[in-house]
Amino acid sequence: MGDVSTPVLDLNLLRTFLAVHRAGSFTAAARALGLSQPSVTTQIRALEAQVDRTLFTRLPRGVEPTPYAHELAERVRGPLDALDALRTDECDLDGVATPVHLAGPAEMLCSRVLPALAPLVAEGVQLRTAEGLTDELLESLREGTHDLVITTRRPRGRALAATPLSGEEYVLVVAPEWARRLAGREDGESLCRALREVPLVSIAEDMPIVRRYWRSVFGAQPPGAALIAPTLHAVLAAVRAGAGASVLPRSLCREDLEAGSLVDLGGEDVPPLNTLFLVQRPGAECNPAVVRVREALEGAARSW
């Protein structure tokens, strides 16, 4: 670490600085601190005047810490987090442990995360879960709403540390009746052509999962969706009932594939993988239960 020589600084200014460094924007830091954005801006300017250094570079969206700011954050984060832990305590007055706030994709929470964490809950860990998409989950994490989030991409920048959790396999599935109609399509090109006659089911108009599979396996763009469903569970139900074809995480439809109520059309082709990341809010490790939940998820992911 370089030389970070600073005078004695105001703790409130340092807390605000650390919040901006972790959040990646003045706006998100202001929400996390319960301050107005102008107040955060004023405090950062005051700190910059005290250290006689620029701390952040403005970007079209958010800010980028300067090298000096990264070094300053490394120096102050430990003491500030320890002080905040002493000030807030990790238990309520009635002795109940502080809950761990965890969020991620709804289907992943249902199929893998909650079963993996059930033993911890039985042992007394308090857990609060929420679902959401990656961008909104990362924003909420920066604002302090969540302690841990599971995302489908690595967060940008260095403020948030992300650990690769597992690779999710996707499969192209249809009900048995559709599979019989498509029988005999042995190569990817003829199967891709045949699928133009099969209705597609997806969770969004831009069909992110289906489109990625089509590009990876067929080298083409899929036709438009016939049915837009609100969740992957709804997509699964519609495809199982014969609505058409879709691309789903294998973990979500494994039981249907084994039971024969769905057929995997991918054959021996290597399906695309979607890497899941576990992201922890900086400072959340002050709550020992957060560490237990994180370690439990990392351990469980080895068998996913």
C-alpha positions in Angstrom: 0.0 0.0 0.0 1.3 3.5 -0.8 1.8 6.2 1.7 -1.6 7.6 2.8 -0.6 10.4 5.2 -3.6 12.3 6.5 -4.4 14.6 9.3 -6.8 13.6 12.1 -10.1 13.4 10.1 -13.7 13.7 11.1 -15.3 10.3 11.6 -18.6 11.4 10.0 -16.7 12.5 6.8 -14.9 9.2 6.7 -18.1 7.2 7.1 -19.6 9.1 4.2 -16.5 8.6 2.2 -16.5 4.9 2.8 -20.2 4.7 1.9 -19.6 6.4 -1.4 -16.5 4.1 -2.1 -18.7 1.0 -1.4 -21.8 2.2 -3.2 -20.1 3.6 -6.3 -22.3 6.6 -6.4 -23.2 9.7 -4.3 -26.9 8.9 -4.8 -26.7 5.3 -3.5 -24.5 6.4 -0.6 -27.0 9.1 0.3 -29.8 6.6 0.5 -27.8 4.2 2.5 -26.8 6.9 5.0 -30.2 8.6 5.2 -28.7 11.9 3.9 -29.5 14.1 0.9 -27.2 13.9 -2.1 -26.0 17.5 -1.7 -25.0 16.7 1.9 -22.9 13.8 0.7 -21.3 15.9 -2.0 -20.5 18.6 0.5 -19.0 16.1 3.0 -16.8 14.5 0.2 -15.6 18.0 -0.9 -14.8 18.8 2.7 -12.8 15.6 3.1 -11.0 16.2 -0.2 -10.0 19.7 1.1 -8.7 18.2 4.3 -6.5 15.5 2.6 -5.7 17.8 -0.4 -6.5 15.0 -2.8 -9.2 14.1 -5.3 -11.1 11.1 -4.0 -13.6 10.3 -6.8 -13.8 10.7 -10.6 -17.2 11.4 -12.0 -18.6 8.9 -14.5 -21.8 9.0 -16.6 -23.3 6.7 -13.9 -21.7 6.9 -10.5 -18.1 7.6 -9.6 -14.8 5.8 -9.7 -12.5 6.0 -6.7 -9.0 7.4 -7.3 -6.0 5.2 -6.4 -5.6 7.4 -3.3 -9.2 6.7 -2.4 -8.7 3.0 -2.7 -5.8 3.2 -0.3 -7.7 5.4 2.2 -10.6 3.0 2.1 -8.4 0.1 2.8 -7.0 1.9 5.8 -10.2 3.1 7.4 -12.8 0.3 6.6 -11.7 -2.0 9.4 -11.7 0.5 12.2 -15.0 2.2 11.0 -16.8 -1.2 10.7 -15.6 -2.2 14.2 -16.9 1.1 15.6 -20.2 0.7 13.9 -20.5 -2.9 15.2 -19.9 -1.6 18.7 -22.4 1.2 18.3 -25.2 -0.8 16.8 -24.5 -4.2 18.5 -25.3 -7.4 16.7 -28.2 -8.3 19.0 -31.5 -6.5 19.8 -32.2 -5.7 23.4 -34.2 -8.9 23.7 -31.2 -10.9 22.7 -32.5 -12.0 19.3 -29.7 -12.2 16.7 -29.7 -9.7 13.8 -31.3 -11.3 10.7 -29.2 -12.0 7.6 -30.7 -10.3 4.6 -30.2 -12.4 1.5 -31.6 -11.9 -2.1 -31.3 -13.6 -5.4 -33.2 -15.0 -8.4 -36.5 -16.5 -7.2 -36.0 -19.9 -8.8 -32.5 -20.2 -7.4 -33.8 -19.3 -3.9 -36.5 -21.9 -4.1 -34.6 -24.8 -5.7 -31.2 -24.5 -4.0 -30.6 -21.7 -1.6 -33.3 -22.2 1.0 -32.9 -26.0 1.2 -29.1 -25.4 1.7 -29.7 -22.9 4.5 -32.5 -24.8 6.3 -30.1 -26.4 8.8 -28.8 -22.9 9.8 -32.3 -21.7 10.4 -33.0 -24.7 12.6 -29.9 -23.8 14.6 -31.2 -20.3 15.2 -29.9 -18.1 12.4 -32.5 -15.5 11.5 -32.9 -15.2 7.7 -34.8 -12.7 5.5 -34.9 -13.4 1.8 -36.0 -11.4 -1.3 -36.1 -12.0 -5.0 -35.0 -9.7 -7.8 -32.9 -9.2 -10.9 -29.1 -8.6 -10.8 -29.1 -4.9 -11.4 -31.7 -4.1 -8.8 -30.1 -6.5 -6.3 -26.7 -4.9 -6.6 -28.2 -1.5 -6.2 -30.0 -2.6 -3.0 -26.8 -4.2 -1.7 -25.0 -0.9 -2.2 -27.7 0.9 -0.3 -27.4 -1.5 2.6 -30.8 -3.3 2.1 -29.1 -6.8 1.7 -26.1 -8.4 3.3 -25.7 -11.0 0.6 -27.0 -11.3 -3.0 -26.7 -14.0 -5.6 -26.3 -12.4 -9.1 -26.0 -13.7 -12.7 -22.9 -11.5 -13.4 -19.9 -10.1 -11.6 -20.5 -6.5 -10.3 -18.4 -3.8 -12.0 -15.6 -2.0 -10.1 -13.6 -3.1 -7.1 -16.0 -1.8 -4.3 -18.0 -5.1 -4.2 -16.2 -8.4 -3.9 -17.8 -11.3 -5.8 -17.2 -15.0 -5.4 -18.1 -17.4 -8.2 -20.7 -19.7 -6.7 -21.7 -22.2 -9.4 -22.3 -22.7 -13.1 -25.9 -23.1 -14.1 -26.6 -25.4 -17.0 -29.5 -24.6 -19.4 -31.6 -27.1 -21.4 -33.9 -26.7 -24.3 -37.2 -28.5 -23.3 -40.6 -29.4 -24.7 -43.4 -31.6 -23.6 -43.3 -35.2 -25.0 -45.9 -34.5 -27.7 -43.8 -31.7 -29.2 -40.7 -34.0 -28.9 -42.5 -36.6 -31.0 -43.4 -34.1 -33.7 -39.7 -33.0 -33.8 -38.3 -36.6 -33.9 -35.7 -37.3 -36.5 -34.1 -33.8 -36.4 -30.6 -35.1 -35.8 -28.4 -32.0 -36.6 -28.6 -28.6 -35.0 -29.5 -26.8 -38.3 -32.5 -28.9 -39.1 -33.7 -28.7 -35.4 -33.3 -25.0 -35.5 -35.5 -24.8 -38.6 -38.1 -27.1 -37.2 -38.3 -25.1 -34.0 -39.6 -22.1 -36.0 -42.9 -23.9 -36.0 -42.9 -24.4 -32.2 -44.3 -21.6 -30.0 -41.6 -20.2 -27.7 -42.2 -19.4 -24.0 -40.1 -16.9 -22.1 -40.0 -14.6 -19.1 -39.4 -11.4 -21.1 -40.0 -10.0 -24.6 -36.2 -9.9 -25.3 -36.0 -13.5 -24.2 -32.5 -13.3 -22.6 -32.1 -17.0 -21.7 -33.6 -18.3 -25.0 -31.7 -15.8 -27.1 -28.4 -16.8 -25.4 -29.0 -20.5 -26.0 -29.9 -20.0 -29.6 -26.7 -18.0 -30.2 -24.5 -20.5 -28.4 -26.0 -23.7 -29.8 -27.5 -22.8 -33.2 -25.5 -19.7 -34.1 -28.8 -17.9 -34.8 -31.5 -15.6 -33.4 -34.7 -17.2 -32.1 -38.1 -16.3 -33.4 -40.3 -14.1 -31.2 -42.0 -15.5 -28.1 -45.6 -16.7 -28.3 -46.1 -16.6 -24.5 -44.5 -14.3 -21.9 -44.7 -15.6 -18.4 -43.9 -13.7 -15.2 -41.4 -16.3 -13.7 -39.4 -19.3 -14.7 -41.7 -21.5 -12.6 -44.6 -20.2 -14.8 -42.6 -20.9 -17.9 -42.0 -24.5 -16.6 -45.7 -25.0 -16.0 -46.6 -23.7 -19.5 -44.1 -25.9 -21.3 -45.0 -28.9 -19.2 -48.7 -28.4 -20.3 -47.7 -28.3 -24.0 -47.5 -24.6 -24.7 -44.3 -24.9 -26.7 -40.5 -24.9 -26.1 -38.3 -22.9 -23.8 -34.8 -22.9 -22.2 -34.7 -23.4 -18.5 -32.1 -24.1 -15.8 -31.6 -27.8 -15.4 -31.9 -27.5 -11.7 -35.4 -26.2 -12.1 -36.7 -28.9 -14.4 -34.6 -31.9 -13.4 -37.5 -33.7 -11.8 -39.7 -33.2 -14.9 -36.9 -34.5 -17.1 -36.4 -37.6 -14.9 -40.1 -38.2 -14.8 -40.5 -37.8 -18.6 -42.9 -34.9 -18.4 -40.3 -32.8 -20.3 -37.8 -33.8 -23.0 -34.4 -32.2 -23.4 -33.8 -31.5 -27.1 -30.2 -30.6 -26.6 -28.8 -34.1 -26.8 -25.1 -34.2 -26.5 -24.5 -30.6 -27.4 -22.8 -28.6 -24.7 -25.3 -26.2 -23.3 -24.4 -22.6 -22.3 -23.4 -22.0 -18.7 -24.5 -19.0 -16.6 -22.1 -18.3 -13.7 -23.7 -17.3 -10.5 -21.9 -15.0 -8.1 -22.2 -14.5 -4.4 -21.7 -10.8 -3.5 -21.4 -9.6 0.1 -22.1 -6.1 1.4 -18.9 -4.5 2.7 -19.0 -4.5 6.5 -21.6 -7.3 6.7 -19.1 -9.6 8.1 -19.5 -7.8 11.4 -22.5 -10.1 11.8 -21.2 -13.6 12.4 -24.4 -15.1 11.0 -23.6 -13.5 7.6 -20.3 -15.4 7.6 -22.1 -18.7 8.4 -24.7 -18.2 5.6 -21.9 -17.3 3.1 -19.8 -20.3 4.1 -22.9 -22.6 3.9 -23.8 -21.4 0.4 -20.2 -21.8 -0.8 -20.1 -25.3 0.6 -23.5 -26.3 -0.9 -22.6 -24.9 -4.3 -19.8 -27.5 -4.7 -22.5 -30.1 -5.2 -24.8 -28.0 -7.4 
